[in-house]
Amino acid sequence: MKKRLTDERIIGFLREAETGIPVKELCRQHGFSEASYYLWRSKFGGMNVSNVKRLKDLEAENARLKKLLAESVLENEVTREALRKKW
């Protein structure tokens, strides 16, 4: 599923709400639900665009490291099994 809105636009909506625009009005103007607004606020509240980009970079790095760890553990397990069968 493709995201309809970028993180930058979502941050912009949250900033608009901070200026005093009622949430219902903001949601109506931009065509998203109040549930989406509150979900975004819980995820991105207090962040700016550079923070969101940094978060995405860290999440990608974390996923890469988890994959490397899983591959290493699997390789070690295969090696142990091979050594057990030889003796």
PyMOL Python script that loads the backbone (N, CA, C, O; Angstrom):
from pymol import cmd

cmd.read_pdbstr("""\
ATOM      1  N   MET A   1       0.841  -1.181   0.000  1.00  0.00           N
ATOM      2  CA  MET A   1       0.000   0.000   0.000  1.00  0.00           C
ATOM      3  C   MET A   1       0.888   1.247   0.000  1.00  0.00           C
ATOM      4  O   MET A   1       1.803   1.359   0.817  1.00  0.00           O
ATOM      5  N   LYS A   2       0.627   2.155  -0.888  1.00  0.00           N
ATOM      6  CA  LYS A   2       1.424   3.362  -1.005  1.00  0.00           C
ATOM      7  C   LYS A   2       0.855   4.444  -0.089  1.00  0.00           C
ATOM      8  O   LYS A   2      -0.356   4.650  -0.019  1.00  0.00           O
ATOM      9  N   LYS A   3       1.757   5.126   0.608  1.00  0.00           N
ATOM     10  CA  LYS A   3       1.315   6.219   1.469  1.00  0.00           C
ATOM     11  C   LYS A   3       0.849   7.386   0.624  1.00  0.00           C
ATOM     12  O   LYS A   3       1.480   7.743  -0.371  1.00  0.00           O
ATOM     13  N   ARG A   4      -0.245   7.964   1.026  1.00  0.00           N
ATOM     14  CA  ARG A   4      -0.792   9.091   0.281  1.00  0.00           C
ATOM     15  C   ARG A   4      -0.087  10.390   0.638  1.00  0.00           C
ATOM     16  O   ARG A   4       0.084  11.264  -0.212  1.00  0.00           O
ATOM     17  N   LEU A   5       0.318  10.517   1.884  1.00  0.00           N
ATOM     18  CA  LEU A   5       0.931  11.750   2.363  1.00  0.00           C
ATOM     19  C   LEU A   5       2.372  11.497   2.807  1.00  0.00           C
ATOM     20  O   LEU A   5       2.693  10.454   3.377  1.00  0.00           O
ATOM     21  N   THR A   6       3.219  12.467   2.533  1.00  0.00           N
ATOM     22  CA  THR A   6       4.607  12.354   2.977  1.00  0.00           C
ATOM     23  C   THR A   6       4.696  12.758   4.446  1.00  0.00           C
ATOM     24  O   THR A   6       3.813  13.430   4.980  1.00  0.00           O
ATOM     25  N   ASP A   7       5.766  12.339   5.072  1.00  0.00           N
ATOM     26  CA  ASP A   7       5.981  12.713   6.473  1.00  0.00           C
ATOM     27  C   ASP A   7       6.084  14.228   6.616  1.00  0.00           C
ATOM     28  O   ASP A   7       5.646  14.791   7.619  1.00  0.00           O
ATOM     29  N   GLU A   8       6.658  14.881   5.621  1.00  0.00           N
ATOM     30  CA  GLU A   8       6.803  16.334   5.671  1.00  0.00           C
ATOM     31  C   GLU A   8       5.435  17.024   5.691  1.00  0.00           C
ATOM     32  O   GLU A   8       5.225  17.988   6.428  1.00  0.00           O
ATOM     33  N   ARG A   9       4.503  16.512   4.866  1.00  0.00           N
ATOM     34  CA  ARG A   9       3.152  17.095   4.861  1.00  0.00           C
ATOM     35  C   ARG A   9       2.444  16.838   6.185  1.00  0.00           C
ATOM     36  O   ARG A   9       1.736  17.706   6.695  1.00  0.00           O
ATOM     37  N   ILE A  10       2.635  15.650   6.735  1.00  0.00           N
ATOM     38  CA  ILE A  10       2.009  15.333   8.021  1.00  0.00           C
ATOM     39  C   ILE A  10       2.519  16.278   9.100  1.00  0.00           C
ATOM     40  O   ILE A  10       1.735  16.780   9.906  1.00  0.00           O
ATOM     41  N   ILE A  11       3.823  16.524   9.122  1.00  0.00           N
ATOM     42  CA  ILE A  11       4.403  17.474  10.076  1.00  0.00           C
ATOM     43  C   ILE A  11       3.769  18.852   9.884  1.00  0.00           C
ATOM     44  O   ILE A  11       3.476  19.552  10.852  1.00  0.00           O
ATOM     45  N   GLY A  12       3.562  19.228   8.624  1.00  0.00           N
ATOM     46  CA  GLY A  12       2.915  20.507   8.335  1.00  0.00           C
ATOM     47  C   GLY A  12       1.507  20.580   8.908  1.00  0.00           C
ATOM     48  O   GLY A  12       1.112  21.611   9.453  1.00  0.00           O
ATOM     49  N   PHE A  13       0.745  19.495   8.791  1.00  0.00           N
ATOM     50  CA  PHE A  13      -0.609  19.471   9.362  1.00  0.00           C
ATOM     51  C   PHE A  13      -0.556  19.618  10.885  1.00  0.00           C
ATOM     52  O   PHE A  13      -1.357  20.339  11.479  1.00  0.00           O
ATOM     53  N   LEU A  14       0.389  18.932  11.497  1.00  0.00           N
ATOM     54  CA  LEU A  14       0.510  19.021  12.959  1.00  0.00           C
ATOM     55  C   LEU A  14       0.872  20.441  13.378  1.00  0.00           C
ATOM     56  O   LEU A  14       0.373  20.941  14.386  1.00  0.00           O
ATOM     57  N   ARG A  15       1.742  21.091  12.603  1.00  0.00           N
ATOM     58  CA  ARG A  15       2.104  22.482  12.909  1.00  0.00           C
ATOM     59  C   ARG A  15       0.890  23.402  12.766  1.00  0.00           C
ATOM     60  O   ARG A  15       0.705  24.319  13.567  1.00  0.00           O
ATOM     61  N   GLU A  16       0.060  23.153  11.742  1.00  0.00           N
ATOM     62  CA  GLU A  16      -1.152  23.955  11.570  1.00  0.00           C
ATOM     63  C   GLU A  16      -2.064  23.823  12.775  1.00  0.00           C
ATOM     64  O   GLU A  16      -2.631  24.811  13.242  1.00  0.00           O
ATOM     65  N   ALA A  17      -2.207  22.610  13.279  1.00  0.00           N
ATOM     66  CA  ALA A  17      -3.069  22.384  14.438  1.00  0.00           C
ATOM     67  C   ALA A  17      -2.531  23.125  15.661  1.00  0.00           C
ATOM     68  O   ALA A  17      -3.304  23.581  16.504  1.00  0.00           O
ATOM     69  N   GLU A  18      -1.205  23.243  15.756  1.00  0.00           N
ATOM     70  CA  GLU A  18      -0.603  23.956  16.888  1.00  0.00           C
ATOM     71  C   GLU A  18      -0.896  25.449  16.852  1.00  0.00           C
ATOM     72  O   GLU A  18      -0.813  26.124  17.878  1.00  0.00           O
ATOM     73  N   THR A  19      -1.240  25.971  15.668  1.00  0.00           N
ATOM     74  CA  THR A  19      -1.539  27.407  15.561  1.00  0.00           C
ATOM     75  C   THR A  19      -2.927  27.740  16.077  1.00  0.00           C
ATOM     76  O   THR A  19      -3.272  28.915  16.205  1.00  0.00           O
ATOM     77  N   GLY A  20      -3.728  26.728  16.375  1.00  0.00           N
ATOM     78  CA  GLY A  20      -5.046  26.982  16.952  1.00  0.00           C
ATOM     79  C   GLY A  20      -6.213  26.580  16.084  1.00  0.00           C
ATOM     80  O   GLY A  20      -7.362  26.739  16.496  1.00  0.00           O
ATOM     81  N   ILE A  21      -5.961  26.069  14.903  1.00  0.00           N
ATOM     82  CA  ILE A  21      -7.054  25.600  14.045  1.00  0.00           C
ATOM     83  C   ILE A  21      -7.672  24.362  14.701  1.00  0.00           C
ATOM     84  O   ILE A  21      -6.948  23.443  15.084  1.00  0.00           O
ATOM     85  N   PRO A  22      -8.993  24.330  14.832  1.00  0.00           N
ATOM     86  CA  PRO A  22      -9.625  23.135  15.410  1.00  0.00           C
ATOM     87  C   PRO A  22      -9.312  21.889  14.585  1.00  0.00           C
ATOM     88  O   PRO A  22      -9.245  21.948  13.357  1.00  0.00           O
ATOM     89  N   VAL A  23      -9.123  20.775  15.262  1.00  0.00           N
ATOM     90  CA  VAL A  23      -8.734  19.530  14.597  1.00  0.00           C
ATOM     91  C   VAL A  23      -9.783  19.120  13.568  1.00  0.00           C
ATOM     92  O   VAL A  23      -9.431  18.712  12.461  1.00  0.00           O
ATOM     93  N   LYS A  24     -11.055  19.223  13.912  1.00  0.00           N
ATOM     94  CA  LYS A  24     -12.115  18.843  12.965  1.00  0.00           C
ATOM     95  C   LYS A  24     -12.013  19.661  11.679  1.00  0.00           C
ATOM     96  O   LYS A  24     -12.147  19.120  10.582  1.00  0.00           O
ATOM     97  N   GLU A  25     -11.777  20.957  11.818  1.00  0.00           N
ATOM     98  CA  GLU A  25     -11.668  21.836  10.659  1.00  0.00           C
ATOM     99  C   GLU A  25     -10.438  21.482   9.825  1.00  0.00           C
ATOM    100  O   GLU A  25     -10.514  21.430   8.598  1.00  0.00           O
ATOM    101  N   LEU A  26      -9.325  21.245  10.474  1.00  0.00           N
ATOM    102  CA  LEU A  26      -8.087  20.872   9.789  1.00  0.00           C
ATOM    103  C   LEU A  26      -8.294  19.582   8.997  1.00  0.00           C
ATOM    104  O   LEU A  26      -7.900  19.487   7.835  1.00  0.00           O
ATOM    105  N   CYS A  27      -8.909  18.604   9.629  1.00  0.00           N
ATOM    106  CA  CYS A  27      -9.149  17.319   8.968  1.00  0.00           C
ATOM    107  C   CYS A  27     -10.074  17.492   7.767  1.00  0.00           C
ATOM    108  O   CYS A  27      -9.840  16.895   6.716  1.00  0.00           O
ATOM    109  N   ARG A  28     -11.106  18.292   7.910  1.00  0.00           N
ATOM    110  CA  ARG A  28     -12.039  18.521   6.817  1.00  0.00           C
ATOM    111  C   ARG A  28     -11.344  19.230   5.652  1.00  0.00           C
ATOM    112  O   ARG A  28     -11.544  18.854   4.497  1.00  0.00           O
ATOM    113  N   GLN A  29     -10.539  20.241   5.940  1.00  0.00           N
ATOM    114  CA  GLN A  29      -9.852  21.007   4.898  1.00  0.00           C
ATOM    115  C   GLN A  29      -8.906  20.135   4.072  1.00  0.00           C
ATOM    116  O   GLN A  29      -8.814  20.291   2.855  1.00  0.00           O
ATOM    117  N   HIS A  30      -8.212  19.230   4.732  1.00  0.00           N
ATOM    118  CA  HIS A  30      -7.172  18.461   4.045  1.00  0.00           C
ATOM    119  C   HIS A  30      -7.598  17.034   3.690  1.00  0.00           C
ATOM    120  O   HIS A  30      -6.852  16.311   3.029  1.00  0.00           O
ATOM    121  N   GLY A  31      -8.788  16.629   4.124  1.00  0.00           N
ATOM    122  CA  GLY A  31      -9.330  15.342   3.690  1.00  0.00           C
ATOM    123  C   GLY A  31      -8.761  14.120   4.375  1.00  0.00           C
ATOM    124  O   GLY A  31      -8.543  13.100   3.721  1.00  0.00           O
ATOM    125  N   PHE A  32      -8.517  14.190   5.657  1.00  0.00           N
ATOM    126  CA  PHE A  32      -8.117  13.004   6.413  1.00  0.00           C
ATOM    127  C   PHE A  32      -8.953  12.926   7.680  1.00  0.00           C
ATOM    128  O   PHE A  32      -9.599  13.901   8.064  1.00  0.00           O
ATOM    129  N   SER A  33      -8.943  11.774   8.325  1.00  0.00           N
ATOM    130  CA  SER A  33      -9.794  11.562   9.491  1.00  0.00           C
ATOM    131  C   SER A  33      -9.124  12.074  10.769  1.00  0.00           C
ATOM    132  O   SER A  33      -7.908  12.255  10.832  1.00  0.00           O
ATOM    133  N   GLU A  34      -9.953  12.295  11.766  1.00  0.00           N
ATOM    134  CA  GLU A  34      -9.410  12.690  13.076  1.00  0.00           C
ATOM    135  C   GLU A  34      -8.550  11.579  13.652  1.00  0.00           C
ATOM    136  O   GLU A  34      -7.557  11.844  14.329  1.00  0.00           O
ATOM    137  N   ALA A  35      -8.929  10.334  13.383  1.00  0.00           N
ATOM    138  CA  ALA A  35      -8.130   9.200  13.873  1.00  0.00           C
ATOM    139  C   ALA A  35      -6.718   9.260  13.289  1.00  0.00           C
ATOM    140  O   ALA A  35      -5.735   9.012  13.988  1.00  0.00           O
ATOM    141  N   SER A  36      -6.629   9.593  11.999  1.00  0.00           N
ATOM    142  CA  SER A  36      -5.313   9.721  11.366  1.00  0.00           C
ATOM    143  C   SER A  36      -4.517  10.834  12.025  1.00  0.00           C
ATOM    144  O   SER A  36      -3.324  10.679  12.288  1.00  0.00           O
ATOM    145  N   TYR A  37      -5.174  11.960  12.294  1.00  0.00           N
ATOM    146  CA  TYR A  37      -4.493  13.083  12.938  1.00  0.00           C
ATOM    147  C   TYR A  37      -3.899  12.660  14.281  1.00  0.00           C
ATOM    148  O   TYR A  37      -2.731  12.932  14.560  1.00  0.00           O
ATOM    149  N   TYR A  38      -4.696  12.001  15.104  1.00  0.00           N
ATOM    150  CA  TYR A  38      -4.213  11.623  16.431  1.00  0.00           C
ATOM    151  C   TYR A  38      -3.137  10.540  16.362  1.00  0.00           C
ATOM    152  O   TYR A  38      -2.237  10.503  17.201  1.00  0.00           O
ATOM    153  N   LEU A  39      -3.230   9.669  15.372  1.00  0.00           N
ATOM    154  CA  LEU A  39      -2.174   8.669  15.160  1.00  0.00           C
ATOM    155  C   LEU A  39      -0.869   9.364  14.788  1.00  0.00           C
ATOM    156  O   LEU A  39       0.191   9.041  15.324  1.00  0.00           O
ATOM    157  N   TRP A  40      -0.955  10.321  13.863  1.00  0.00           N
ATOM    158  CA  TRP A  40       0.237  11.073  13.450  1.00  0.00           C
ATOM    159  C   TRP A  40       0.803  11.876  14.608  1.00  0.00           C
ATOM    160  O   TRP A  40       2.018  11.964  14.782  1.00  0.00           O
ATOM    161  N   ARG A  41      -0.091  12.463  15.402  1.00  0.00           N
ATOM    162  CA  ARG A  41       0.387  13.274  16.521  1.00  0.00           C
ATOM    163  C   ARG A  41       1.141  12.405  17.528  1.00  0.00           C
ATOM    164  O   ARG A  41       2.144  12.833  18.099  1.00  0.00           O
ATOM    165  N   SER A  42       0.649  11.179  17.740  1.00  0.00           N
ATOM    166  CA  SER A  42       1.350  10.296  18.681  1.00  0.00           C
ATOM    167  C   SER A  42       2.701   9.854  18.120  1.00  0.00           C
ATOM    168  O   SER A  42       3.646   9.628  18.875  1.00  0.00           O
ATOM    169  N   LYS A  43       2.789   9.733  16.802  1.00  0.00           N
ATOM    170  CA  LYS A  43       4.032   9.285  16.176  1.00  0.00           C
ATOM    171  C   LYS A  43       5.018  10.431  15.957  1.00  0.00           C
ATOM    172  O   LYS A  43       6.211  10.280  16.220  1.00  0.00           O
ATOM    173  N   PHE A  44       4.528  11.579  15.477  1.00  0.00           N
ATOM    174  CA  PHE A  44       5.403  12.667  15.062  1.00  0.00           C
ATOM    175  C   PHE A  44       5.320  13.906  15.942  1.00  0.00           C
ATOM    176  O   PHE A  44       6.010  14.889  15.674  1.00  0.00           O
ATOM    177  N   GLY A  45       4.499  13.888  16.980  1.00  0.00           N
ATOM    178  CA  GLY A  45       4.312  15.075  17.810  1.00  0.00           C
ATOM    179  C   GLY A  45       5.631  15.615  18.352  1.00  0.00           C
ATOM    180  O   GLY A  45       6.428  14.864  18.914  1.00  0.00           O
ATOM    181  N   GLY A  46       5.858  16.905  18.184  1.00  0.00           N
ATOM    182  CA  GLY A  46       7.072  17.536  18.683  1.00  0.00           C
ATOM    183  C   GLY A  46       8.283  17.391  17.782  1.00  0.00           C
ATOM    184  O   GLY A  46       9.358  17.899  18.102  1.00  0.00           O
ATOM    185  N   MET A  47       8.124  16.706  16.660  1.00  0.00           N
ATOM    186  CA  MET A  47       9.256  16.517  15.745  1.00  0.00           C
ATOM    187  C   MET A  47       9.212  17.553  14.638  1.00  0.00           C
ATOM    188  O   MET A  47       8.159  18.103  14.317  1.00  0.00           O
ATOM    189  N   ASN A  48      10.377  17.805  14.061  1.00  0.00           N
ATOM    190  CA  ASN A  48      10.418  18.602  12.840  1.00  0.00           C
ATOM    191  C   ASN A  48      10.864  17.683  11.706  1.00  0.00           C
ATOM    192  O   ASN A  48      11.141  16.505  11.933  1.00  0.00           O
ATOM    193  N   VAL A  49      10.932  18.212  10.500  1.00  0.00           N
ATOM    194  CA  VAL A  49      11.212  17.385   9.327  1.00  0.00           C
ATOM    195  C   VAL A  49      12.575  16.702   9.441  1.00  0.00           C
ATOM    196  O   VAL A  49      12.711  15.537   9.068  1.00  0.00           O
ATOM    197  N   SER A  50      13.578  17.405   9.946  1.00  0.00           N
ATOM    198  CA  SER A  50      14.905  16.786  10.052  1.00  0.00           C
ATOM    199  C   SER A  50      14.905  15.642  11.066  1.00  0.00           C
ATOM    200  O   SER A  50      15.616  14.653  10.889  1.00  0.00           O
ATOM    201  N   ASN A  51      14.099  15.779  12.136  1.00  0.00           N
ATOM    202  CA  ASN A  51      13.982  14.683  13.105  1.00  0.00           C
ATOM    203  C   ASN A  51      13.356  13.450  12.469  1.00  0.00           C
ATOM    204  O   ASN A  51      13.780  12.324  12.729  1.00  0.00           O
ATOM    205  N   VAL A  52      12.349  13.667  11.637  1.00  0.00           N
ATOM    206  CA  VAL A  52      11.671  12.550  10.979  1.00  0.00           C
ATOM    207  C   VAL A  52      12.621  11.858  10.018  1.00  0.00           C
ATOM    208  O   VAL A  52      12.654  10.628   9.959  1.00  0.00           O
ATOM    209  N   LYS A  53      13.395  12.630   9.264  1.00  0.00           N
ATOM    210  CA  LYS A  53      14.366  12.029   8.339  1.00  0.00           C
ATOM    211  C   LYS A  53      15.403  11.222   9.113  1.00  0.00           C
ATOM    212  O   LYS A  53      15.781  10.127   8.695  1.00  0.00           O
ATOM    213  N   ARG A  54      15.859  11.756  10.233  1.00  0.00           N
ATOM    214  CA  ARG A  54      16.837  11.044  11.064  1.00  0.00           C
ATOM    215  C   ARG A  54      16.229   9.753  11.612  1.00  0.00           C
ATOM    216  O   ARG A  54      16.892   8.716  11.645  1.00  0.00           O
ATOM    217  N   LEU A  55      14.960   9.818  12.046  1.00  0.00           N
ATOM    218  CA  LEU A  55      14.261   8.632  12.544  1.00  0.00           C
ATOM    219  C   LEU A  55      14.190   7.561  11.457  1.00  0.00           C
ATOM    220  O   LEU A  55      14.449   6.388  11.727  1.00  0.00           O
ATOM    221  N   LYS A  56      13.846   7.950  10.244  1.00  0.00           N
ATOM    222  CA  LYS A  56      13.762   6.994   9.138  1.00  0.00           C
ATOM    223  C   LYS A  56      15.131   6.363   8.862  1.00  0.00           C
ATOM    224  O   LYS A  56      15.228   5.159   8.625  1.00  0.00           O
ATOM    225  N   ASP A  57      16.182   7.183   8.894  1.00  0.00           N
ATOM    226  CA  ASP A  57      17.534   6.657   8.683  1.00  0.00           C
ATOM    227  C   ASP A  57      17.911   5.656   9.770  1.00  0.00           C
ATOM    228  O   ASP A  57      18.488   4.606   9.486  1.00  0.00           O
ATOM    229  N   LEU A  58      17.582   5.988  11.011  1.00  0.00           N
ATOM    230  CA  LEU A  58      17.899   5.079  12.119  1.00  0.00           C
ATOM    231  C   LEU A  58      17.098   3.782  12.030  1.00  0.00           C
ATOM    232  O   LEU A  58      17.619   2.708  12.330  1.00  0.00           O
ATOM    233  N   GLU A  59      15.838   3.880  11.621  1.00  0.00           N
ATOM    234  CA  GLU A  59      15.023   2.675  11.457  1.00  0.00           C
ATOM    235  C   GLU A  59      15.590   1.781  10.361  1.00  0.00           C
ATOM    236  O   GLU A  59      15.613   0.559  10.506  1.00  0.00           O
ATOM    237  N   ALA A  60      16.046   2.380   9.270  1.00  0.00           N
ATOM    238  CA  ALA A  60      16.643   1.598   8.177  1.00  0.00           C
ATOM    239  C   ALA A  60      17.936   0.932   8.640  1.00  0.00           C
ATOM    240  O   ALA A  60      18.180  -0.236   8.337  1.00  0.00           O
ATOM    241  N   GLU A  61      18.759   1.673   9.372  1.00  0.00           N
ATOM    242  CA  GLU A  61      20.014   1.114   9.894  1.00  0.00           C
ATOM    243  C   GLU A  61      19.729  -0.017  10.875  1.00  0.00           C
ATOM    244  O   GLU A  61      20.414  -1.039  10.861  1.00  0.00           O
ATOM    245  N   ASN A  62      18.735   0.159  11.713  1.00  0.00           N
ATOM    246  CA  ASN A  62      18.357  -0.873  12.676  1.00  0.00           C
ATOM    247  C   ASN A  62      17.903  -2.146  11.955  1.00  0.00           C
ATOM    248  O   ASN A  62      18.281  -3.249  12.348  1.00  0.00           O
ATOM    249  N   ALA A  63      17.103  -1.995  10.914  1.00  0.00           N
ATOM    250  CA  ALA A  63      16.650  -3.157  10.147  1.00  0.00           C
ATOM    251  C   ALA A  63      17.839  -3.875   9.501  1.00  0.00           C
ATOM    252  O   ALA A  63      17.896  -5.105   9.487  1.00  0.00           O
ATOM    253  N   ARG A  64      18.780  -3.104   8.970  1.00  0.00           N
ATOM    254  CA  ARG A  64      19.969  -3.691   8.346  1.00  0.00           C
ATOM    255  C   ARG A  64      20.785  -4.475   9.371  1.00  0.00           C
ATOM    256  O   ARG A  64      21.242  -5.582   9.089  1.00  0.00           O
ATOM    257  N   LEU A  65      20.965  -3.903  10.553  1.00  0.00           N
ATOM    258  CA  LEU A  65      21.740  -4.577  11.597  1.00  0.00           C
ATOM    259  C   LEU A  65      21.035  -5.829  12.105  1.00  0.00           C
ATOM    260  O   LEU A  65      21.690  -6.833  12.385  1.00  0.00           O
ATOM    261  N   LYS A  66      19.718  -5.786  12.229  1.00  0.00           N
ATOM    262  CA  LYS A  66      18.965  -6.970  12.648  1.00  0.00           C
ATOM    263  C   LYS A  66      19.127  -8.097  11.629  1.00  0.00           C
ATOM    264  O   LYS A  66      19.271  -9.263  11.997  1.00  0.00           O
ATOM    265  N   LYS A  67      19.101  -7.737  10.351  1.00  0.00           N
ATOM    266  CA  LYS A  67      19.278  -8.737   9.302  1.00  0.00           C
ATOM    267  C   LYS A  67      20.674  -9.349   9.376  1.00  0.00           C
ATOM    268  O   LYS A  67      20.826 -10.565   9.260  1.00  0.00           O
ATOM    269  N   LEU A  68      21.697  -8.507   9.569  1.00  0.00           N
ATOM    270  CA  LEU A  68      23.064  -9.019   9.689  1.00  0.00           C
ATOM    271  C   LEU A  68      23.205  -9.963  10.884  1.00  0.00           C
ATOM    272  O   LEU A  68      23.854 -11.004  10.788  1.00  0.00           O
ATOM    273  N   LEU A  69      22.595  -9.590  12.000  1.00  0.00           N
ATOM    274  CA  LEU A  69      22.654 -10.441  13.191  1.00  0.00           C
ATOM    275  C   LEU A  69      21.974 -11.783  12.934  1.00  0.00           C
ATOM    276  O   LEU A  69      22.512 -12.828  13.299  1.00  0.00           O
ATOM    277  N   ALA A  70      20.805 -11.762  12.313  1.00  0.00           N
ATOM    278  CA  ALA A  70      20.092 -13.005  12.025  1.00  0.00           C
ATOM    279  C   ALA A  70      20.913 -13.906  11.106  1.00  0.00           C
ATOM    280  O   ALA A  70      20.976 -15.118  11.311  1.00  0.00           O
ATOM    281  N   GLU A  71      21.538 -13.310  10.098  1.00  0.00           N
ATOM    282  CA  GLU A  71      22.374 -14.095   9.186  1.00  0.00           C
ATOM    283  C   GLU A  71      23.567 -14.690   9.918  1.00  0.00           C
ATOM    284  O   GLU A  71      23.939 -15.837   9.670  1.00  0.00           O
ATOM    285  N   SER A  72      24.169 -13.920  10.816  1.00  0.00           N
ATOM    286  CA  SER A  72      25.327 -14.397  11.569  1.00  0.00           C
ATOM    287  C   SER A  72      24.941 -15.548  12.501  1.00  0.00           C
ATOM    288  O   SER A  72      25.657 -16.545  12.594  1.00  0.00           O
ATOM    289  N   VAL A  73      23.823 -15.408  13.177  1.00  0.00           N
ATOM    290  CA  VAL A  73      23.354 -16.467  14.081  1.00  0.00           C
ATOM    291  C   VAL A  73      23.058 -17.731  13.288  1.00  0.00           C
ATOM    292  O   VAL A  73      23.402 -18.830  13.725  1.00  0.00           O
ATOM    293  N   LEU A  74      22.428 -17.590  12.133  1.00  0.00           N
ATOM    294  CA  LEU A  74      22.130 -18.744  11.291  1.00  0.00           C
ATOM    295  C   LEU A  74      23.413 -19.414  10.814  1.00  0.00           C
ATOM    296  O   LEU A  74      23.517 -20.640  10.830  1.00  0.00           O
ATOM    297  N   GLU A  75      24.382 -18.620  10.394  1.00  0.00           N
ATOM    298  CA  GLU A  75      25.659 -19.168   9.941  1.00  0.00           C
ATOM    299  C   GLU A  75      26.359 -19.929  11.076  1.00  0.00           C
ATOM    300  O   GLU A  75      26.906 -21.009  10.855  1.00  0.00           O
ATOM    301  N   ASN A  76      26.340 -19.369  12.278  1.00  0.00           N
ATOM    302  CA  ASN A  76      26.944 -20.045  13.430  1.00  0.00           C
ATOM    303  C   ASN A  76      26.241 -21.362  13.730  1.00  0.00           C
ATOM    304  O   ASN A  76      26.891 -22.362  14.036  1.00  0.00           O
ATOM    305  N   GLU A  77      24.924 -21.362  13.642  1.00  0.00           N
ATOM    306  CA  GLU A  77      24.164 -22.587  13.910  1.00  0.00           C
ATOM    307  C   GLU A  77      24.471 -23.662  12.872  1.00  0.00           C
ATOM    308  O   GLU A  77      24.620 -24.833  13.222  1.00  0.00           O
ATOM    309  N   VAL A  78      24.564 -23.283  11.621  1.00  0.00           N
ATOM    310  CA  VAL A  78      24.893 -24.240  10.557  1.00  0.00           C
ATOM    311  C   VAL A  78      26.284 -24.807  10.787  1.00  0.00           C
ATOM    312  O   VAL A  78      26.500 -26.006  10.612  1.00  0.00           O
ATOM    313  N   THR A  79      27.223 -23.968  11.172  1.00  0.00           N
ATOM    314  CA  THR A  79      28.586 -24.423  11.448  1.00  0.00           C
ATOM    315  C   THR A  79      28.604 -25.405  12.614  1.00  0.00           C
ATOM    316  O   THR A  79      29.274 -26.436  12.542  1.00  0.00           O
ATOM    317  N   ARG A  80      27.885 -25.101  13.673  1.00  0.00           N
ATOM    318  CA  ARG A  80      27.818 -26.021  14.835  1.00  0.00           C
ATOM    319  C   ARG A  80      27.232 -27.375  14.437  1.00  0.00           C
ATOM    320  O   ARG A  80      27.733 -28.422  14.848  1.00  0.00           O
ATOM    321  N   GLU A  81      26.173 -27.344  13.640  1.00  0.00           N
ATOM    322  CA  GLU A  81      25.552 -28.597  13.198  1.00  0.00           C
ATOM    323  C   GLU A  81      26.533 -29.418  12.360  1.00  0.00           C
ATOM    324  O   GLU A  81      26.617 -30.636  12.514  1.00  0.00           O
ATOM    325  N   ALA A  82      27.268 -28.754  11.481  1.00  0.00           N
ATOM    326  CA  ALA A  82      28.233 -29.456  10.645  1.00  0.00           C
ATOM    327  C   ALA A  82      29.349 -30.077  11.490  1.00  0.00           C
ATOM    328  O   ALA A  82      29.799 -31.189  11.215  1.00  0.00           O
ATOM    329  N   LEU A  83      29.786 -29.357  12.509  1.00  0.00           N
ATOM    330  CA  LEU A  83      30.847 -29.884  13.383  1.00  0.00           C
ATOM    331  C   LEU A  83      30.341 -31.059  14.208  1.00  0.00           C
ATOM    332  O   LEU A  83      31.088 -32.009  14.445  1.00  0.00           O
ATOM    333  N   ARG A  84      29.104 -31.015  14.643  1.00  0.00           N
ATOM    334  CA  ARG A  84      28.535 -32.118  15.442  1.00  0.00           C
ATOM    335  C   ARG A  84      28.438 -33.407  14.608  1.00  0.00           C
ATOM    336  O   ARG A  84      28.667 -34.496  15.133  1.00  0.00           O
ATOM    337  N   LYS A  85      28.112 -33.294  13.362  1.00  0.00           N
ATOM    338  CA  LYS A  85      27.937 -34.468  12.506  1.00  0.00           C
ATOM    339  C   LYS A  85      29.272 -35.129  12.160  1.00  0.00           C
ATOM    340  O   LYS A  85      29.317 -36.332  11.905  1.00  0.00           O
ATOM    341  N   LYS A  86      30.348 -34.361  12.150  1.00  0.00           N
ATOM    342  CA  LYS A  86      31.650 -34.919  11.788  1.00  0.00           C
ATOM    343  C   LYS A  86      32.177 -35.832  12.895  1.00  0.00           C
ATOM    344  O   LYS A  86      32.920 -36.766  12.594  1.00  0.00           O
ATOM    345  N   TRP A  87      31.833 -35.606  14.133  1.00  0.00           N
ATOM    346  CA  TRP A  87      32.420 -36.370  15.237  1.00  0.00           C
ATOM    347  C   TRP A  87      31.494 -37.432  15.640  1.00  0.00           C
ATOM    348  O   TRP A  87      31.792 -38.197  16.558  1.00  0.00           O
TER     349      TRP A  87
END
""", "prot")
cmd.dss("prot")
cmd.show_as("cartoon", "prot")
cmd.util.cbc("prot")
cmd.orient("prot")
